[in-house]
């Protein structure tokens, strides 16, 4: 009975793999050095995310798409954030975005011999929570266009249309990830006006976050960007320093030269 159970389990796993679609056409090559930097993304054709067109992209950027992770969750060799590639592929009709992500993962493993694993580590974070007087947010009937930055003179306006966009934006500027613990859902007109000099002075996520034993960096608890904390408070929200488990995607190995098309 146990033998049959194991055989059925293996057969089911094999069937599941067989049902996973693969790219109909794929081209992976190093980018031409003189070419202008392009864009990275999942292009949508008629509402169906079938086409993957990446130009002058890094493998770090591909990992963001393939594994749907945030920038601070990736631990990889430095060259994966500088070496650039062109990737062109088309998925079968009816392929979902989730399936395209799985196919990108398979492409990375096949063309770059990439191997990854996930692990959870406790790290310092900022928890975005509701202030004592409640949120002060203007609700939107429809999305306003995601995340945007407007620089004008000495100030910069940061804009998002939901909590996920806000924490992604804040995580890109502060010295640690920002986790949404507000419990707020829906679309809102979220605007933060920050002094430009403070924005420039903020320290982005550094290797110290992924390598706790690295030389200590300046702490941003009180400096150099108090204005962003004040701007958050004007929305009826607050950022609290905490520790929380963070899942990392760790690249164990990858080759710079992709296999031939």
Protein Blocks (a to p, Z undefined) as FASTA:
>chain_A
ZZmmmmmmmmmmmmmmmmpccdfbdcdddddfklccdddddddeehiafbccdehiafkl
mmmmmnopafklpccdfklmmbccdddddddehiafklmmmmmmmmmmmmnopacddddd
ddddddddddfkopaddddfbdehiaadddehjbccdddfbfklmmmmmmmmmmbdcddf
kopgcjddddddddfklmmmpccddfklmmmmbccdddfklocclklmmmmmmnopacdd
ddddddddddfbdcfbdcdZZ
